[in-house]
Amino acid sequence: MLKDITLGQFFPGDTVVHRLDPRTKLILVIVYIAALFTAVDWFSYGLMFAVTAACVGVSRIKLGTILKGLKPLIFIIILTGFLNLFYTKEGAVLADWWIFTITTGGIKRAFLMVVRIMMLITGTFLLTYTTSPIALTDGLEILLGPLKKLKVPVHEMSMMMSMALRFIPTLIEETDKIMSAQKARGADFETGKITDRAKALLPLLVPLFVSSFRRADELAVAMESRCYHGGEGRTRMKRLHMPLRDWIALPLGALALAATIVLNVHGLWGTSP
């Protein structure tokens, strides 16, 4: 299960999506999320599904990788669908037992909410899949640049977010190694009651925290030895620039958002899920 977590991983490539400026991709992700939460019914969801599929296809990220990233979140996805299925009273009643009622509106809402979460995860994962941590840090710092006038430590915030994403795969690998070592010593993480499994994780947490603090200390020493003193007076080896493809991608994202809003404003296909 741990090896299925792909959050924070970067898959190098030479596609149009990989070559987009990180600022463009950050803005497009925000626009994508806004459009996704604006979608309310089959046609608007169909539009967003087509946009998501097109982005995945253009980025050449394998479908297996996307599904692998969704696998650790399957419980949350199923729980969301379950809650929307039984606690939506709209439409014709199909089944009624105790406090649980299944309606046609509940089935529709549950399906659309599950699809929304899956597309949301896929769209945001594409950002880290196609953008290196350094480029993501630079892009985020430039976008948040106006906050520097309010004395907000933009560079430090961007650096911390980028480092957190960067070290997720490292911590997952470290956790997997510790679990393998514990299993070799007789530890059991997969059988028994939930309480027994939780207790079995305690010997795993201590070495994981120790390893994390050690890595953080080593990183701090490495940054200090390279004379890192924050963002003040700092220059970049690669300066970001937005060529024609970025100025084409931004209007396309705005067009997808506008199309979703238009579909909802006309209200031709029902109510919000």
N, C-alpha and C positions, 0 to 999 in steps of 0.2 A: 504493500500500500504506500509506503514512504517513497518508493522509487517512482510512483505514479505522479507525485507532486512536481509540476513543471513551472510553478510560479517563480519568477525571477530569473529564469534561464533565458539566455540569448542565443538564437540560432543564426549565425552569420549567413548572409546571402547577398545576391546582387539584383534583387527584384526592384520594381518601382517603389514598393512599400518600404523596403530597406533603405532606399536612397532618399526618401523624403526627409526633410529637415525635422529634427525632434520636436521643434516648436509646433510645426504643422500637425504632427501626429498627436501631440498633447491636445491641441485645440480640436482636432477631429474626434478624438475620444470623448471629449466633453460634449461636443455636438451630437455624437452618436448616442451617448447616454440620455441626453435630453430628448432626442427623437424617439428612443426606445421607450421612455416613460410617457411620452406623448401618445404613442400608439394605443388604440383602444379596441380594435376589432380585427376581423380576418384580413381585410384588404391592407390596412396599415401594418399589421404584423407580417403579411406577405411581402410588403415592400421592404421592411427591415430585415426579414430573412434573406431576401435577394441581395441586399446591401452587404450583409454579413458574409454570405456565401461568396460574393464577388471579392471581398477583401481577403478572405482566406485563400481563394483561388489565385489572386494576383500575388499574394505574399509567398505562395508555394510552400506553406506550412502544411505538413501532412495531416490528413484527417485523423489518423491514429494518435498523433500528438495532441490534437484538440480534445479528443475523447479521453485520452490519458489524463489530461489536466482536469477534466470534469469528474473523473472517477472518485477522487477523495471527497468531493462535495455532493455526492449522490444522496446522502442522508438528508442534507439540508434541502435539496431539490424536491425529494419525495415528501418531506414534512410540509413544505410550502404548498405543494399540490394537495396533500391530504387536508390541511386546514381550510383551504379555499373550496375544496369539494364538499365538505360537510357543513360549513358555516356560511354558505351563500344560499339565500332563500328565493332567489329570482327564478322565474320560469316554472314549468310544470313539474310537479312532484313525482319522482320515479320510485323512491323508497323512503320510508319513514319508520324509524325505530328509536324509541327513547328520546334522547336529545339530538340524535343524528338524523339529518334529512338530506337526501340526495335529490337535486333538481337538475333540470337541463341547463339552467344558468350556472349552477355550481360546477358541472362538468366542463362547461365552456370556460369559466373563469380559471379553474384549476389547470386546464390544458394551456391556456394562454400565459398564465403566470409561470408555469414550468418552462415554457418556450422563452419567455422574457428573461428569466434567470440564466438559462443556458446561453442565450445570445449575449447577455451582459457580460458573463464570464469570458466567453469567446472573444468578444470585442476588446475587452481590457487586457486579456492575455496577449493578444496580438501586439500590443504596445511594447511589452517586455520581450516578446519573442523576436521582434524585428529591430529593436533599438538597444545599442550597447549602454551599459550603466554610465559611462563617461558622457556620452552624447545626451542621455536622458537628464543627467545632472546639469549640463550646460543649458539645455533647452528650458528646463524648469526654472533655473536661476534667472535666465533672461526674461521669461514670461512674468516672473514675480518681482522683477527689478523695481517697478514703481513703489513697492512696499519698503524699499530701503529708505525712502524719504521719511517713513514713519518709524525708523530705527528698528525695523524687523530684520533679524539675522537671516536674510534670504539664502545666502551662500551656504551657511551652516545647515539650514533646514534641508536644502536640496541635497547636500552631501550626505546627511544622515538618512534621508529617504532612499537615495541611490545605494548606499552601503547596506541598508537593511534588505533591499531587494537582492543585492549581489550575494549576500551571505545566507539567504534562504536555502539555495541548493547545497551550500557547504555544510550548514547545520543539519540538513536532512541526511546527507551522506555520513556525517559524524554520528547521528542518531542510529542510522542503520548499522554502522560498525559496532557501536556499543551494544545494541540489541543482539547482534550476532555473537559478541563476546559473552553476554549474559546467558544466551541460550546454550552456549558451549559449556557453561558452568551449571546448567540444569534449570535455568529460569524458564517459566512458561508464561507467554504473553497472549496466547490464543485460545486457551480453554478455560473452563470455569465460569463462575458468575461474573457479572459486571463489577461487583465490589472486589472480587478476587483479582480480576484483570487490573483494576485501578491500583490495588496494593502492589501488584507485580511491577508497576511502572515506577514506583518510588526509587528502587535501586538504579533506575535508568536516569532519573532526573538529576541526581547529585553529580555524577561524572559529566553529564551534558552541560550543566551550569558551570562546572569547573573548566571544561574545555572552552566554553563560550567566553568566559572571563579571560582565559589565557590568550585566546585569539584576539580579543579586544585590546589587551595590553600589548601584544606583539604589533598590532596594527598601529596603536598610538605611538609606540617607539619608532616604528618605521616612518610614520608621517613626521615626527619630530626630527629624525635624522636627515630628512629631506627638506628641513627648514619650512615646514608647513605652518603658516600662521593665520589661517582663515582666508577670507575672500578679499581683504583689503590689499589693493595694489597687485592682485593676482592677474596673470595673463593666461591665454589659452594657446595650446600648440596648434589646434585647428579651429579657425574662426567659422562660425556658422553662417551660412548664406542660403537664401531661398530662391532657387532657380524657377524656371517657368512651370515645371511640374507641380511645385508647391502652390503656385497661384492658380493652377487649374484644380488641384485637389480641394482647396478650401471652398470655392464656390460649389463644387459638387456635394460636399458635405452639407453646406447651407441649403442646397436644393433638396436633398433628401429630408432634412428637417422641415422645410417649407411644405414639401409634398405630404408628409405625415400630418402636419397641422391642417392642411387643406382638406384631407380626407376626414379628419375629425370634426372640423368646423361645419362641414356639410351634414354631418350626423346621419349618414345614409345606412350605417351598418350597426346600429345598436348602441349600447352603453359601455362605459369603461369596465374592463375586467378587474 
